[in-house]
Each structure stands twice: as structure tokens, then as C-alpha cells.
Amino acid sequence: MRLYFWFIHQTEPPMKPVVLPFKEIDNTMIHLVGGKNASLGEMFSRLGGKGVQVPDGFAITTAAFNDFIAENQLEKPIRAVLVELDTIYYTNLGAVGERIRALISKAEIPSGIANDIRQAYRILGDKSAGTIQVAVRSSATAEDLVSASFAGQHESFLNIRSEVELLQACLDCYASLYTDRAIKYRNDHGFDHMKVALSVGVQRMIRSDLACSGVCFTIDPDSGHTNVMLVTGGWGLGENIVLGNVNPDEYYVFKPSIGKRNAVLSRKVGEKSETMVYSELPGHRNTVNVPTPPERRTQLTLNDDEVNRLAAWASIVEEHYGRAMDIEWAKDGLDNGLYIVQARPVTALLDTALTTVIDYRLDDSGPVLCWGYGIGHRIVSGTARVVLSPRDAPADLGAGDILITDITSPDWDPIRASPVLGVWHRAPHRIGNGPGGTLAQGRPRRPWSRRYSDNRYHFARLGSDSEKSICHCHQPGRAYQSRSHCGPGGRRAGSSRYQRSHRCDP
């Protein structure tokens, strides 16, 4: 009698990689490298042959993040803190976020993962001449999606120059998964906090600190017109434009003419009051803003040939993805080359009826209190609330109020749990003083930053009066004293245009 034995060898599932070079990444790998890195890998590996230049780099995968959380036993304490979050009014959002970030910042990256990161950094350095500087950017699995962008809500660090700085920047990126605005954004969009993982992108720095950088929308971000492209540019590194800190140059491009003739429709010189450059200070925050020299403020950052080249690349990216794209570009001051450094789907116009134009008209008004630079198309009235920073926001700020501040950024979104009627900003030009109001130089939140929130109201600071009933109008960016709220009224004026009038009695 013979006995037969079968031994079934059960192998362990293959381990997910800790580090992946861009050339091995495509857009199907969001679960492993996050939305931002998936897009960079897709463009680097698929569009390079079409002439689109994307700087090389690598991704520290979500497997590394999950191992980091597990090794430091962070999931249970993070969940315990999140349970305490007031998800109605977010009164304790700042405290909850700070506690979670502190937990992560005190943890350590496991030695095996740290060694893999160091090795990938050295390999990337071997491809470059001399000392390599890199940009380190967060890339969450729920980021840069068609339905949700998370743009500006996780941290990025520029001009990272050593292995020590790189590892610290990675740890800070991990902590930024729980910024106040990211916590609230996930709650608003129904994401489970513990199911969102973070990858980190490490990309060769383009020396735009010696040249310029900017943003390109493959559609008009104001109207949604699909035959018009907007290219913006400013001196130095691109963070100032992405965050809306400067008023950049604007170039409108007619897309059907790209590749056939000069497609630039118009050029507008922005003030470009600040330039972000490399800093020699120690630490991983190695950038600093310096005042832009007067002669460069009046100089365009790009010539028409460069605008046409960027527009051609943007068209290739848009065609590849099959949707409107929000693209960040940079020019290297050493080799004078242009590069695409990020690309994400445009989300701000998803709910906009692109076949309809809504126009607003102010029929009457009271005394002008102040005026500034207005962007948008609406007219509203309400109580003016002067709030200079998110930390100063009163608990009762909400529906029916007009927020007046220097500049909005993603930090404001958690504060505005209830929608406000509008937002005012101090503006860089077309500034004046009206009765009862004083103005000073400031910065507007530009339309390409609209992905951060839903508001479209950009005006001037209204003196020091913290509560005043006003009516404000987008053109030409003026605030009027009012005894009553504007009342809407409207009429049909053609099949594709709806005109709505608002009246304020002085």
C-alpha cells in the first residue's frame, strides 16, 4: 500500500514596495502612491515621449505610511482623539488636530523604511550633477481626484538638501494628514479618516527660484469656457501663486490656435510683489520671500514662445486625461528649461452650468465705504465682520455675514463651518479710500485658488468697524453703506443668459 503526501506550500503575499521611482508609477496606483504621485508618474512615464518635461523623482508609498502607523501603535490613540471632535460646529477642531499632529511628530520612521528612503535619495542624486535639492510633497489617497482635490491641505517642503532634512520632511508630511482643514474636508466629503493613507513624493527641484513659475488652467477658471486657457506666472518658486499670495502675470490662450500660430490672446502684467527664493538658513523650511525689485514687477515672466510651449503641453495633458486640468509649471534658471511639476483635475467648476452666463447689476447704492480689486460675479448684502486671521474668528461667524480679511487660504475653511455671504480682501491695485473706510496694500486670493473654497467675493478691508451693514458689488469692487439687505429680482433675457438685479436703498 502506497501513501502519497502532497505538501501545499502557502507563500506569504508579496510585500508592497516602500519606494517606487516615477518611471514605475501610473495613474492606476492611487491606492499605493496617492493622487499627486500617481499623476506625476503617469506624466513622467507616458507623456515624456510627447515632449512634456516632468522632473524625475520617487514616491514613498502608502505601505511605508501604514507600517509607520503600525510600528508606532498610533491608530488607537488617533481614533480616541477623533471621537472627541465636534462634527457639527467644529469648536474643538484646532485642539483635536494639534493633538493628533503631536502624536505623529513624536513618532519615529522605522529604520528599514528610513534606509530605503535614503537609498532612493542617493540614486536620484547620482542622476544629477552636484548636490541635489528636492521638493517633498504629501500625496494622499483621497487627493487630486476628480470629485475632491484636497489641494493645499497637506504640507509640501521645498529645497530639501540632505538625508536628515528629507526624513524630517517625510515625518512632517505624515503629520499634515491631520491639519485642521484636512480633517474637516474629509468629514465634509464622507472620507473615513483611518482609511486615507499618505504617500510622499520626492522630486528633483527645478531652480525656479532663479527664474519663474506658475499655474495653467486648461479652461477659463471664471467662465468655464473650454476654448480658452489661462496661464499665470510669477518670479521665484511657485508656492506664492498656488497659495494666492501674489498677483501674477496672466496670459489667455486660444486653444484652437495652439500649434498653428501664436495662440496668445492677451497678456496682463501682475504686480508680483514678492519672490520666493532659496534660504541658507538651517532646517527643512529652506525658502524665504523677498520683495521683488521694482523693475521686475513690471516685466512679464514669460515670452510668447514659452507661453505657447506650455499651452501645447497643457493640451497634451488635458487630452491624455480627458478632462480639464489644473497644472503647475516651473522654469529652471540654470538650463532655461520649462517643466510640469504637478497636474490635477479641475474641480471648482464641476457643478457649474457652462451653457449659462449669470450677470448681476447694482441698480442703486449708498455712499462708497471703500473699494478694491473684485473678482467674481455676485452682489450680496449682510453684516460686515472684520476678522484678520482664522484664530480671531468669532464663534458666531456664519450665514448672513460678509467676512473681511487680508487674504483667505485653506486655513479659513474649517472656520467657515456655516457659509458666509462673501469674502473681502485688501487688494494690490485699484485701491482707494472712501468715507468711513481705510485701505492698505494687501494681497487678493486669486481665481486659481478658488479650488480651496466656494466663495467668489474678493474685495477690500473695511477700516476697523467690526460690524456694519453693507452691500458689496464685484464691479468695480466697491462696498456701499446700506440700511437694508439687497433683495434679489430677475428676468429672463434669452435662453443662455439670466440677468439678476439687486437693489440697495441708500
Secondary structure, DSSP 8 states (H G I E B T S, - for coil): -----------------SEEEGGG--TT-HHHHHHHHHHHHHHHHHTGGGT-----EEEE-HHHHHHHHHHTT-HHHHHHHHHT--TTT-TTHHHHHHHHHHHHHTS---HHHHHHHHHHHHHHHHTSSSS--EEEEEEETTSS-SS---TTSS-EEEEE-SHHHHHHHHHHHHHGGG-HHHHHHHHHTT--GGG--EEEEEEE---GGGSEEEEEESS-TTT--TTEEEEEEEEB-THHHHTT-S--EEEEEEGGGTTTS--EEEEE-----EEEEE--SSSS--EEEEE--HHHHTS-SS-HHHHHHHHHHHHHHHHHHTS-EEEEEEE-TTT--EEEEEEEE--TTTT--TT-EEEEEE-----EEEE----SS-EEEEEEEE-SSGGG--TT--TTEEEE-S---GGGTTT-SS--SEEE---SSS-EE-TT----------GGGGGG-S--------TT-SEEEEEEETTTTEEEE-SS--EEEEEE-STTEEEEEEE---
